[in-house]
């Protein structure tokens, strides 16, 4: 068994067609068929059932697929990493950022790399945590910075804790709720206005309900929801909507006085547990060390 046979099997499994796989690999269809046959002989059984023009993976093929994908990808990464080290390069980095980390990290990270490592290819992806986890597992992303409360523990994931960030309720300066309740703001007063938030984890939802009762369940309380905190903050600046989320994402407005944190009664004590998530067993390129250091330095309340 060799990597070439495994790579050929991956191409066939991903395309579902001998002709398309052969075209993708730049080999003849007969050469691909011989390669798959050699692999089947070595593994002791058929990997694919050839039914007319259809090709369906056998149970053995399904069981081999994930291991083959991991072996081939790791071999490619090892070769790429070795070449970069020999050339003194850092590699390229594709990172996914959750809602809060994206609001705090995306522009500063791109600016930092443009100024300090202009030759390194950097891609930043935004989206739901669920989508980004899938992209990480499919090796379309190299790392994520997300709230680990939205990530189920798994043996294939490394989760390195970065920081716990406090969350709260924020409105614009001059909001009517501030004059109506200049000291402590009762939770029911918040419900008189639109509440803007990113999707929240079940753990945060439980904390909200424990603090303020069933009406604080985000499924009912939140009226404006999206993954982009910057957009939510813009809406809060221009309307009577109230933001619920990581305070660090609103730090500039809180610092210049255009935004105000509401002193709820009782004060909300929830937050986000941000972590750097990578795929276990995956070879890291040198640029990952730069990203780790940047994230650790940049994040914080």
C-alpha positions as CSV (number, residue, x, y, z in Angstrom):
1,X,0.0,0.0,0.0
2,X,1.3,3.5,-0.8
3,X,0.1,7.0,-0.7
4,X,-0.6,7.1,-4.4
5,X,-3.2,4.3,-4.1
6,X,-4.9,6.1,-1.2
7,X,-4.9,9.4,-3.0
8,X,-6.5,7.7,-6.0
9,X,-9.2,6.2,-3.8
10,X,-9.9,9.6,-2.3
11,X,-10.4,11.1,-5.7
12,X,-12.8,8.3,-6.7
13,X,-14.8,8.6,-3.4
14,X,-15.0,12.4,-3.7
15,X,-16.1,12.4,-7.4
16,X,-18.1,9.2,-7.5
17,X,-16.9,8.6,-11.0
18,X,-13.8,6.8,-12.5
19,X,-13.8,9.1,-15.4
20,X,-14.0,12.3,-13.4
21,X,-11.5,11.0,-10.8
22,X,-9.0,10.1,-13.6
23,X,-9.4,13.5,-15.1
24,X,-8.8,15.2,-11.8
25,X,-5.7,13.0,-11.2
26,X,-4.4,13.5,-14.8
27,X,-4.2,9.8,-15.4
28,X,-6.0,7.4,-17.7
29,X,-9.2,5.6,-16.4
30,X,-7.5,2.2,-16.9
31,X,-4.6,3.3,-14.7
32,X,-7.0,4.5,-12.0
33,X,-8.9,1.2,-12.1
34,X,-5.6,-0.8,-11.7
35,X,-4.6,1.4,-8.8
36,X,-7.9,0.8,-7.0
37,X,-7.7,-2.9,-7.7
38,X,-4.2,-3.0,-6.1
39,X,-5.6,-1.3,-3.0
40,X,-8.6,-3.6,-2.8
41,X,-6.3,-6.6,-3.1
42,X,-4.1,-5.3,-0.3
43,X,-7.1,-4.6,2.0
44,X,-8.8,-7.9,1.2
45,X,-12.1,-6.7,-0.2
46,X,-13.9,-4.4,-2.7
47,X,-14.0,-0.7,-1.8
48,X,-16.6,0.2,-4.4
49,X,-19.5,-1.7,-6.0
50,X,-19.6,-1.0,-9.8
51,X,-23.3,-1.1,-10.7
52,X,-23.7,-0.1,-14.3
53,X,-22.6,3.6,-14.5
54,X,-23.0,4.0,-10.7
55,X,-20.2,3.5,-8.2
56,X,-21.3,3.0,-4.6
57,X,-18.9,2.6,-1.6
58,X,-18.9,-0.7,0.2
59,X,-18.9,-0.9,4.0
60,X,-15.1,-1.5,3.7
61,X,-14.8,1.6,1.5
62,X,-16.6,3.8,4.0
63,X,-14.4,2.6,6.8
64,X,-11.2,3.2,4.8
65,X,-12.3,6.6,3.6
66,X,-11.7,8.8,6.7
67,X,-8.4,7.1,7.5
68,X,-7.2,7.5,4.0
69,X,-8.2,11.1,3.9
70,X,-6.3,11.8,7.2
71,X,-3.2,9.9,6.0
72,X,-3.0,11.7,2.6
73,X,-3.7,15.1,4.1
74,X,-1.1,14.7,6.8
75,X,1.5,13.5,4.2
76,X,0.7,16.6,2.1
77,X,1.1,18.9,5.1
78,X,4.3,17.2,6.1
79,X,5.8,17.7,2.6
80,X,4.6,21.3,2.5
81,X,5.9,22.1,6.0
82,X,9.3,20.6,5.3
83,X,9.6,22.5,2.0
84,X,8.7,25.8,3.8
85,X,11.2,25.2,6.6
86,X,13.9,24.5,4.0
87,X,13.0,27.7,2.2
88,X,12.6,29.7,5.4
89,X,8.9,30.3,4.7
90,X,6.0,30.5,7.1
91,X,3.2,29.0,5.1
92,X,-0.3,30.3,4.6
93,X,-3.1,30.4,7.2
94,X,-6.8,30.1,7.0
95,X,-8.7,30.9,10.2
96,X,-12.3,31.0,11.2
97,X,-13.5,33.6,13.7
98,X,-16.7,33.4,15.8
99,X,-19.0,36.4,16.2
100,X,-17.2,38.0,19.2
101,X,-13.6,37.2,18.1
102,X,-14.4,38.4,14.6
103,X,-15.5,41.8,15.8
104,X,-12.3,42.2,17.8
105,X,-9.7,40.4,15.7
106,X,-10.5,40.4,12.0
107,X,-9.3,43.9,11.0
108,X,-6.4,44.1,13.4
109,X,-5.2,40.6,12.4
110,X,-5.3,41.5,8.7
111,X,-3.6,44.8,9.3
112,X,-0.9,43.2,11.5
113,X,-0.1,40.6,8.8
114,X,0.0,43.2,6.0
115,X,2.5,45.2,8.0
116,X,4.7,42.5,9.5
117,X,4.4,39.5,7.2
118,X,3.3,40.9,3.8
119,X,4.3,37.7,1.9
120,X,2.2,35.3,3.9
121,X,-1.2,34.3,2.5
122,X,-4.0,34.9,5.1
123,X,-7.7,34.1,4.8
124,X,-10.3,34.9,7.4
125,X,-13.6,33.1,7.4
126,X,-16.8,34.2,9.2
127,X,-19.9,32.1,9.8
128,X,-21.7,29.9,12.3
129,X,-19.6,27.8,14.7
130,X,-21.2,24.7,13.3
131,X,-20.1,25.5,9.7
132,X,-16.6,26.5,10.7
133,X,-16.1,23.2,12.7
134,X,-17.1,21.3,9.6
135,X,-14.6,23.3,7.5
136,X,-11.9,22.7,10.1
137,X,-12.5,19.0,10.0
138,X,-12.4,19.0,6.2
139,X,-9.1,20.9,6.4
140,X,-10.6,24.0,4.7
141,X,-9.6,26.0,7.8
142,X,-6.4,25.7,9.9
143,X,-7.8,27.1,13.2
144,X,-10.8,28.7,14.8
145,X,-11.3,31.2,17.6
146,X,-14.7,30.7,19.0
147,X,-16.7,30.4,22.2
148,X,-16.1,26.9,23.4
149,X,-19.6,26.8,25.0
150,X,-20.8,26.3,21.4
151,X,-18.4,23.4,20.7
152,X,-19.0,19.8,21.8
153,X,-15.9,18.2,23.2
154,X,-14.4,15.7,20.8
155,X,-11.2,13.6,20.6
156,X,-10.3,15.1,17.2
157,X,-10.2,18.7,18.5
158,X,-7.6,20.6,20.5
159,X,-9.1,23.5,22.4
160,X,-6.6,25.9,24.0
161,X,-8.3,28.4,26.4
162,X,-7.5,32.0,25.7
163,X,-9.7,34.2,27.8
164,X,-13.1,34.5,29.5
165,X,-14.8,37.6,28.4
166,X,-17.7,39.3,30.2
167,X,-21.0,39.9,28.5
168,X,-23.7,42.4,29.2
169,X,-26.5,44.6,27.9
170,X,-25.5,47.8,26.0
171,X,-27.5,50.7,24.6
172,X,-26.7,54.0,23.0
173,X,-26.0,57.2,25.0
174,X,-29.3,59.1,25.3
175,X,-31.4,55.9,25.2
176,X,-34.8,56.5,27.0
177,X,-34.2,53.6,29.3
178,X,-31.3,55.5,31.0
179,X,-33.5,58.4,32.0
180,X,-36.4,56.1,33.1
181,X,-34.0,54.0,35.3
182,X,-30.9,56.1,36.1
183,X,-29.6,53.7,38.7
184,X,-30.6,50.1,38.4
185,X,-32.4,48.8,35.3
186,X,-35.1,46.1,35.9
187,X,-35.0,43.3,33.3
188,X,-38.6,43.8,32.3
189,X,-37.7,47.4,31.2
190,X,-35.2,45.9,28.6
191,X,-38.0,43.8,27.1
192,X,-39.8,47.1,26.0
193,X,-37.1,47.5,23.3
194,X,-35.6,45.3,20.5
195,X,-32.8,43.0,21.8
196,X,-30.0,42.5,19.4
197,X,-27.7,39.5,19.8
198,X,-25.7,36.8,18.1
199,X,-26.8,33.1,18.4
200,X,-26.2,32.1,22.1
201,X,-25.2,28.8,23.5
202,X,-27.6,26.7,25.6
203,X,-25.4,27.3,28.6
204,X,-25.7,31.1,28.2
205,X,-29.4,30.7,27.7
206,X,-29.7,28.8,31.0
207,X,-27.7,31.6,32.8
208,X,-30.1,34.2,31.5
209,X,-33.2,32.3,32.5
210,X,-31.6,31.6,36.0
211,X,-31.0,35.4,36.4
212,X,-34.2,36.9,35.0
213,X,-36.8,34.1,34.5
214,X,-38.4,32.4,31.5
215,X,-38.9,35.7,29.6
216,X,-35.1,35.9,29.3
217,X,-34.9,32.8,27.1
218,X,-33.0,34.1,24.0
219,X,-35.4,32.2,21.7
220,X,-38.2,34.6,22.8
221,X,-36.2,37.6,24.0
222,X,-34.0,38.2,21.0
223,X,-35.7,40.1,18.2
224,X,-32.6,41.0,16.1
225,X,-30.1,38.2,15.5
226,X,-27.0,37.8,13.2
227,X,-23.5,36.5,13.4
228,X,-21.9,39.9,12.7
229,X,-21.6,41.9,16.0
230,X,-20.4,45.0,14.2
231,X,-23.7,45.2,12.4
232,X,-25.6,44.7,15.7
233,X,-23.5,47.5,17.3
234,X,-24.3,49.8,14.4
235,X,-28.0,49.2,14.8
236,X,-27.7,49.9,18.6
237,X,-26.0,53.2,17.9
238,X,-28.7,54.4,15.6
239,X,-31.9,53.0,17.2
240,X,-33.4,52.1,20.6
241,X,-32.3,48.4,20.2
242,X,-30.3,47.0,23.1
243,X,-27.2,44.8,22.5
244,X,-26.6,41.6,24.4
245,X,-23.2,40.0,24.0
246,X,-19.5,40.3,24.7
247,X,-18.6,43.7,26.0
248,X,-15.2,43.6,24.4
249,X,-16.8,43.8,21.0
250,X,-18.3,47.2,22.0
251,X,-15.2,48.5,23.8
252,X,-14.6,51.5,21.5
253,X,-18.1,52.8,21.9
254,X,-18.0,52.2,25.7
255,X,-14.7,54.0,25.9
256,X,-15.8,57.1,24.0
257,X,-19.2,57.3,25.7
258,X,-21.3,56.7,22.6
259,X,-22.4,53.4,24.2
260,X,-23.4,52.6,27.7
261,X,-23.5,49.3,29.6
262,X,-26.8,48.9,31.4
263,X,-26.6,48.2,35.2
264,X,-29.3,45.5,35.3
265,X,-30.8,44.4,38.6
266,X,-29.4,41.8,39.2
267,X,-26.2,42.4,37.2
268,X,-25.7,39.8,34.4
269,X,-22.7,37.6,35.1
270,X,-22.5,35.6,31.9
271,X,-19.8,35.7,29.3
272,X,-17.9,33.8,26.6
273,X,-15.0,31.3,27.0
274,X,-12.9,32.0,24.0
275,X,-10.5,29.3,22.8
276,X,-8.2,28.5,19.8
277,X,-9.5,25.3,18.3
278,X,-7.3,23.2,16.0
279,X,-7.5,19.7,14.6
280,X,-5.7,17.1,16.7
281,X,-2.7,15.4,15.1
282,X,-2.5,18.0,12.3
283,X,1.0,19.4,11.5
284,X,1.1,23.1,12.2
285,X,2.9,25.5,9.9
286,X,5.2,28.2,11.4
287,X,2.7,31.0,10.8
288,X,0.4,29.4,13.4
289,X,2.8,30.5,16.2
290,X,2.4,34.1,15.0
291,X,-1.4,33.8,15.1
292,X,-1.4,32.2,18.6
293,X,0.7,35.0,20.0
294,X,-1.4,37.7,18.3
295,X,-4.7,36.3,19.6
296,X,-3.4,35.9,23.2
297,X,-2.1,39.5,23.2
298,X,-5.1,41.1,21.5
299,X,-8.0,39.5,23.3
300,X,-9.2,40.7,26.7
301,X,-11.9,42.8,28.3
